[in-house]
Amino acid sequence: MPSAIGTKDWSSTPIGAPEDWPAALKIAVSMMLNSAFPKCLCWGDELVMIYNDAFISILGGKHPCLGRPFFDVWSEEEETLRPISAAALAGEATFIEDFPLETNRNGAFETAYFTFCYSPVCDEEGVVRGMLDTVIETTGKVRAEQMATLRNRELVHRSRNAYGLVSALVNQTIRGRTDVAEIKVALQKRIAALVRAQDVLMEAPTSLGHLENVAQRALMPFDDHVRRISLEGPEVLIGQDQVTTLSLALHELATNSVKYGALSVDDGRVDISWDVAAGATGTLLTFTWCESGGPPVTMPSSTGFGSRIIGEVLPQSFGGDVTVDYAETGLTLTLVADLGLPGDRLPVEAQAPAA
């Protein structure tokens, strides 16, 4: 950025040629460029932008925008940021942590989080001439905290839900059995499977996960129903957050199915399938959970934690849409999402033709 600033024709901008810059502006630019922290100096009535190398990562695809007015560059957030900048230009610094902004830095809108300070920059007479935006992106930290909160809430939820699930397992184990030893072994097996599932859901994945493996492990507590649960689909890799949320969603769906749905009767079944297609916008995943042969389905009268996982967290994690059809013949859930994974991570038959 020092090179870019030195070679730019500033005479065509509102702040004029560098030789005419006031001493305060020259000093502020020098201090900013010598900082390793992301900084953007906004000068004059139009808040003309001068920024350092570290600030480029904040801009993303908006770079290069040297010498442009601040709110031309961040037009999508002008309504939100204008009052904060106005306070800085009035002489009042503002510090905000983990502030959410809907930005369009790379061709698509995204929710990103920033910790930043807008501070006034004065000339040698104490008159405010601009502001300094000192900022760091905290999107990764905020999402990690959100996931930790989700996991903690899920742990509390599972502790409360365990009584109902164990009761259902006991009832199904006893049904049709009279031998006490056989009942004991079956109960121990099912409860052990439930414990294994708790361990799986509390793991911290460090890499992409295979969708089929995620589904198999999430359904461990329901292994006695395995002959009535089918999994079918190509090899697909999903991200860390998606591994966790899909595991939670499948566990909720299976739990409800054991209690009220297809898996609550001997003739019911669940068919889980997924498919992918390659396109210009990325990898389109279609994932389906389909129940059949169970008791008549009715729309739930209330929503709880499981409903939030399925209706809110799952589509948010995948950046897609979830639809739930409460057809009388069986519940069907469909997730459609653009994974945005490179084509070489798809099965060969799903890859787009080479240009």
C-alpha positions as CSV (number, residue, x, y, z in Angstrom):
1,M,0.0,0.0,0.0
2,P,2.8,2.5,0.5
3,S,3.8,1.9,-3.1
4,A,0.1,2.2,-4.3
5,I,-0.3,5.5,-2.3
6,G,2.9,6.9,-3.7
7,T,2.0,6.2,-7.4
8,K,-1.7,7.2,-7.3
9,D,-2.8,10.4,-9.0
10,W,-4.4,12.0,-5.9
11,S,-5.1,15.3,-7.8
12,S,-8.3,13.7,-9.2
13,T,-9.6,13.1,-5.6
14,P,-11.2,15.5,-3.2
15,I,-8.1,15.6,-1.0
16,G,-5.8,16.8,-3.8
17,A,-2.1,16.1,-4.5
18,P,0.1,14.9,-1.6
19,E,2.3,17.9,-1.8
20,D,-0.7,20.0,-0.7
21,W,-1.7,17.7,2.1
22,P,-1.7,19.2,5.6
23,A,0.8,18.0,8.1
24,A,-1.8,16.2,10.1
25,L,-2.8,14.1,7.1
26,K,0.8,13.2,6.3
27,I,1.5,12.2,9.9
28,A,-1.7,10.1,10.1
29,V,-0.9,8.3,6.9
30,S,2.6,7.6,8.0
31,M,1.4,6.2,11.4
32,M,-1.2,4.1,9.7
33,L,1.2,2.6,7.2
34,N,3.6,1.7,9.9
35,S,1.0,-0.3,11.8
36,A,0.5,-4.0,11.4
37,F,-3.1,-3.7,12.6
38,P,-5.8,-3.2,9.9
39,K,-6.4,0.5,9.6
40,C,-8.2,2.8,7.2
41,L,-7.9,6.6,7.3
42,C,-10.9,8.4,6.0
43,W,-10.2,12.1,5.3
44,G,-12.3,15.1,4.5
45,D,-16.1,15.6,4.1
46,E,-16.3,12.6,1.7
47,L,-14.2,10.3,3.9
48,V,-11.7,9.5,1.2
49,M,-10.1,6.1,2.0
50,I,-6.4,5.6,2.6
51,Y,-5.6,2.2,4.1
52,N,-2.7,-0.1,5.0
53,D,-1.8,-3.6,3.8
54,A,-3.5,-5.3,6.8
55,F,-6.8,-3.7,5.9
56,I,-6.9,-5.5,2.5
57,S,-8.3,-8.7,4.2
58,I,-11.1,-6.6,5.6
59,L,-12.1,-5.3,2.2
60,G,-12.0,-8.7,0.4
61,G,-13.1,-8.2,-3.2
62,K,-13.7,-4.5,-2.6
63,H,-9.9,-3.9,-2.9
64,P,-8.5,-1.9,-4.6
65,C,-10.5,1.1,-3.6
66,L,-7.8,3.6,-2.6
67,G,-9.0,7.2,-2.8
68,R,-12.7,6.4,-3.0
69,P,-15.3,7.8,-0.5
70,F,-15.9,5.4,2.4
71,F,-19.6,5.1,1.8
72,D,-19.2,4.4,-1.9
73,V,-17.2,1.4,-0.9
74,W,-19.5,0.3,2.0
75,S,-22.8,1.4,0.5
76,E,-24.6,-1.7,1.7
77,E,-23.9,-0.7,5.3
78,E,-24.2,3.1,5.0
79,E,-27.4,3.3,7.1
80,T,-25.7,1.3,9.9
81,L,-22.3,2.9,9.9
82,R,-23.2,6.5,9.1
83,P,-24.2,7.4,12.7
84,I,-21.0,5.9,14.1
85,S,-18.8,7.8,11.6
86,A,-20.8,11.0,12.4
87,A,-19.9,10.6,16.1
88,A,-16.2,10.3,15.2
89,L,-16.4,13.4,13.0
90,A,-18.0,15.2,15.9
91,G,-15.0,14.3,18.1
92,E,-16.4,11.2,19.8
93,A,-14.6,7.9,19.4
94,T,-16.7,4.7,19.3
95,F,-15.4,1.2,20.2
96,I,-17.7,-1.8,19.3
97,E,-17.0,-5.5,19.8
98,D,-18.2,-8.3,17.5
99,F,-20.5,-6.1,15.5
100,P,-22.5,-7.9,12.8
101,L,-22.6,-6.4,9.3
102,E,-24.3,-7.7,6.1
103,T,-21.4,-7.2,3.7
104,N,-21.0,-7.9,0.0
105,R,-17.2,-8.3,-0.3
106,N,-16.9,-11.1,-2.7
107,G,-20.0,-11.0,-4.9
108,A,-22.5,-12.3,-2.4
109,F,-24.0,-11.0,0.8
110,E,-22.7,-12.5,4.0
111,T,-23.0,-11.8,7.8
112,A,-19.5,-10.9,9.1
113,Y,-18.5,-9.7,12.6
114,F,-16.0,-7.0,13.4
115,T,-14.4,-5.4,16.5
116,F,-13.5,-1.8,15.5
117,C,-13.0,1.7,16.7
118,Y,-13.9,4.9,14.8
119,S,-11.7,7.7,16.2
120,P,-11.5,11.3,15.2
121,V,-8.4,12.6,13.5
122,C,-7.7,16.3,14.2
123,D,-5.4,18.8,12.5
124,E,-2.8,20.9,14.3
125,E,-5.5,23.4,15.4
126,G,-7.7,20.6,17.0
127,V,-10.3,20.6,14.2
128,V,-11.6,17.2,13.3
129,R,-10.7,16.5,9.6
130,G,-11.4,12.8,9.3
131,M,-11.6,9.5,11.2
132,L,-9.4,6.4,11.7
133,D,-11.1,3.0,11.3
134,T,-9.1,0.5,13.3
135,V,-10.7,-2.9,12.9
136,I,-10.2,-6.7,13.1
137,E,-12.6,-9.3,11.8
138,T,-14.0,-11.6,14.4
139,T,-16.3,-13.8,12.3
140,G,-14.5,-17.0,13.1
141,K,-14.4,-16.3,16.8
142,V,-18.1,-15.4,17.0
143,R,-19.2,-18.5,15.0
144,A,-17.1,-20.7,17.3
145,E,-18.7,-19.1,20.3
146,Q,-22.1,-19.6,18.8
147,M,-21.3,-23.3,18.1
148,A,-20.1,-23.7,21.7
149,T,-23.3,-22.2,23.0
150,L,-25.3,-24.5,20.8
151,R,-23.4,-27.5,22.0
152,N,-23.9,-26.5,25.7
153,R,-27.6,-26.0,25.1
154,E,-27.8,-29.3,23.3
155,L,-26.1,-31.0,26.3
156,V,-28.7,-29.6,28.6
157,H,-31.5,-30.5,26.2
158,R,-30.2,-34.1,25.9
159,S,-30.0,-34.5,29.6
160,R,-33.7,-33.6,29.9
161,N,-34.7,-35.6,26.8
162,A,-32.8,-38.7,27.9
163,Y,-35.5,-39.8,30.3
164,G,-38.1,-39.8,27.6
165,L,-35.8,-41.5,25.1
166,V,-34.8,-44.2,27.6
167,S,-38.4,-44.8,28.5
168,A,-39.2,-45.3,24.8
169,L,-36.2,-47.7,24.4
170,V,-37.4,-49.7,27.5
171,N,-40.9,-50.0,26.2
172,Q,-39.8,-51.2,22.7
173,T,-37.3,-53.6,24.2
174,I,-39.9,-55.2,26.5
175,R,-42.5,-55.4,23.7
176,G,-42.8,-59.0,22.5
177,R,-40.1,-60.3,24.9
178,T,-40.5,-62.4,28.1
179,D,-37.0,-63.5,28.8
180,V,-35.4,-61.3,31.5
181,A,-31.8,-61.9,30.4
182,E,-32.7,-61.1,26.8
183,I,-34.4,-57.9,27.9
184,K,-31.3,-56.9,30.0
185,V,-28.9,-57.4,27.2
186,A,-31.0,-55.5,24.7
187,L,-31.4,-52.6,27.2
188,Q,-27.7,-52.4,27.9
189,K,-27.0,-52.4,24.2
190,R,-29.4,-49.6,23.5
191,I,-28.3,-47.4,26.4
192,A,-24.6,-47.9,25.5
193,A,-25.5,-46.7,22.0
194,L,-27.1,-43.6,23.4
195,V,-23.9,-42.9,25.4
196,R,-21.8,-43.3,22.3
197,A,-23.9,-40.8,20.5
198,Q,-23.4,-38.2,23.2
199,D,-19.6,-38.7,22.7
200,V,-19.9,-38.3,18.9
201,L,-21.8,-35.1,19.2
202,M,-19.4,-33.5,21.6
203,E,-16.3,-34.2,19.4
204,A,-14.6,-31.2,17.8
205,P,-14.0,-32.1,14.2
206,T,-10.8,-30.8,12.6
207,S,-11.5,-31.6,9.0
208,L,-14.2,-32.1,6.4
209,G,-16.5,-35.0,7.1
210,H,-18.0,-37.7,4.8
211,L,-21.8,-37.2,4.9
212,E,-22.5,-40.9,5.0
213,N,-20.2,-41.5,7.9
214,V,-21.7,-38.5,9.8
215,A,-25.2,-40.0,9.3
216,Q,-24.1,-43.5,10.4
217,R,-22.5,-42.2,13.6
218,A,-25.4,-39.9,14.4
219,L,-27.8,-42.9,14.2
220,M,-25.8,-45.1,16.4
221,P,-28.3,-45.0,19.3
222,F,-30.9,-46.4,16.9
223,D,-28.9,-49.4,15.7
224,D,-31.7,-51.8,16.6
225,H,-33.7,-50.1,13.9
226,V,-30.9,-50.4,11.3
227,R,-32.8,-52.8,9.1
228,R,-35.5,-50.1,8.8
229,I,-33.1,-47.2,8.1
230,S,-31.5,-46.9,4.7
231,L,-28.7,-44.6,3.6
232,E,-28.1,-44.0,-0.1
233,G,-26.1,-41.3,-1.9
234,P,-22.7,-40.5,-3.4
235,E,-19.6,-39.5,-1.5
236,V,-20.0,-35.9,-0.3
237,L,-17.7,-33.9,2.0
238,I,-19.2,-31.3,4.4
239,G,-17.6,-28.7,6.6
240,Q,-17.0,-28.8,10.4
241,D,-20.0,-26.8,11.4
242,Q,-22.2,-28.8,9.0
243,V,-20.9,-32.1,10.5
244,T,-22.2,-31.0,13.9
245,T,-25.5,-29.5,12.9
246,L,-26.4,-32.5,10.6
247,S,-25.6,-34.9,13.5
248,L,-27.8,-32.9,15.8
249,A,-30.6,-32.8,13.2
250,L,-30.5,-36.5,12.4
251,H,-30.5,-37.4,16.1
252,E,-33.6,-35.2,16.7
253,L,-35.4,-36.7,13.7
254,A,-34.6,-40.2,14.8
255,T,-35.6,-39.5,18.4
256,N,-39.0,-38.2,17.3
257,S,-39.4,-41.1,14.9
258,V,-38.8,-43.6,17.7
259,K,-41.3,-41.8,19.9
260,Y,-44.0,-40.8,17.5
261,G,-43.1,-41.7,13.9
262,A,-42.2,-44.5,11.6
263,L,-39.7,-46.1,14.0
264,S,-42.3,-46.4,16.8
265,V,-44.0,-49.3,15.0
266,D,-42.6,-52.5,13.6
267,D,-43.5,-51.9,10.0
268,G,-42.3,-48.3,9.7
269,R,-39.1,-47.3,7.9
270,V,-36.9,-44.3,7.2
271,D,-35.2,-43.7,3.9
272,I,-32.3,-41.2,3.9
273,S,-30.9,-40.2,0.6
274,W,-28.8,-37.4,-0.9
275,D,-27.6,-36.3,-4.3
276,V,-25.3,-33.6,-5.7
277,A,-25.0,-31.7,-8.9
278,A,-22.3,-29.4,-10.1
279,G,-23.1,-25.9,-11.4
280,A,-21.8,-22.5,-12.0
281,T,-22.6,-21.4,-8.4
282,G,-21.1,-24.5,-6.7
283,T,-22.1,-27.9,-5.5
284,L,-25.9,-28.3,-5.0
285,L,-26.8,-30.8,-2.3
286,T,-30.3,-32.3,-2.0
287,F,-30.7,-34.3,1.2
288,T,-33.9,-36.1,2.1
289,W,-35.3,-37.9,5.3
290,C,-38.5,-39.8,4.4
291,E,-40.6,-41.8,6.8
292,S,-43.2,-44.4,5.8
293,G,-45.3,-47.1,7.3
294,G,-45.7,-45.4,10.6
295,P,-48.8,-44.0,12.5
296,P,-50.7,-41.1,10.9
297,V,-48.6,-37.9,11.1
298,T,-50.0,-34.7,12.6
299,M,-48.4,-31.2,12.7
300,P,-46.8,-30.6,16.2
301,S,-48.7,-28.2,18.4
302,S,-45.5,-26.7,19.8
303,T,-41.9,-26.2,18.9
304,G,-38.9,-27.0,21.0
305,F,-35.1,-27.2,20.8
306,G,-35.3,-29.9,18.1
307,S,-37.5,-27.8,15.9
308,R,-35.0,-25.0,16.2
309,I,-32.1,-27.3,15.2
310,I,-34.0,-28.5,12.2
311,G,-35.8,-25.3,11.1
312,E,-33.1,-22.7,11.9
313,V,-29.7,-24.0,12.7
314,L,-29.5,-26.7,9.9
315,P,-30.4,-24.4,7.0
316,Q,-28.2,-21.6,8.4
317,S,-25.2,-24.0,8.7
318,F,-25.6,-25.2,5.2
319,G,-26.6,-21.9,3.7
320,G,-29.7,-23.5,2.2
321,D,-33.4,-24.2,2.7
322,V,-35.2,-26.8,4.7
323,T,-38.8,-27.9,4.1
324,V,-40.7,-30.3,6.3
325,D,-43.8,-32.1,4.9
326,Y,-46.1,-33.5,7.6
327,A,-48.0,-35.7,5.2
328,E,-50.3,-38.2,6.9
329,T,-48.4,-41.1,5.4
330,G,-45.1,-40.0,6.8
331,L,-42.8,-37.1,7.6
332,T,-40.5,-35.9,4.9
333,L,-37.6,-33.4,5.4
334,T,-35.7,-32.0,2.5
335,L,-32.5,-29.9,2.7
336,V,-31.3,-28.1,-0.5
337,A,-28.0,-26.3,-0.1
338,D,-25.1,-25.0,-2.3
339,L,-22.0,-26.4,-0.6
340,G,-19.7,-24.3,-2.7
341,L,-17.0,-27.0,-2.6
342,P,-14.5,-27.4,-5.5
343,G,-15.6,-29.7,-8.2
344,D,-12.7,-32.1,-7.6
345,R,-14.3,-33.0,-4.3
346,L,-17.4,-34.4,-6.1
347,P,-17.8,-37.9,-7.4
348,V,-16.7,-38.1,-11.0
349,E,-20.2,-38.5,-12.3
350,A,-21.3,-35.3,-10.7
351,Q,-18.5,-33.1,-11.9
352,A,-19.3,-30.4,-14.4
353,P,-17.8,-30.8,-17.9
354,A,-14.5,-29.0,-18.4
355,A,-14.7,-25.7,-20.3
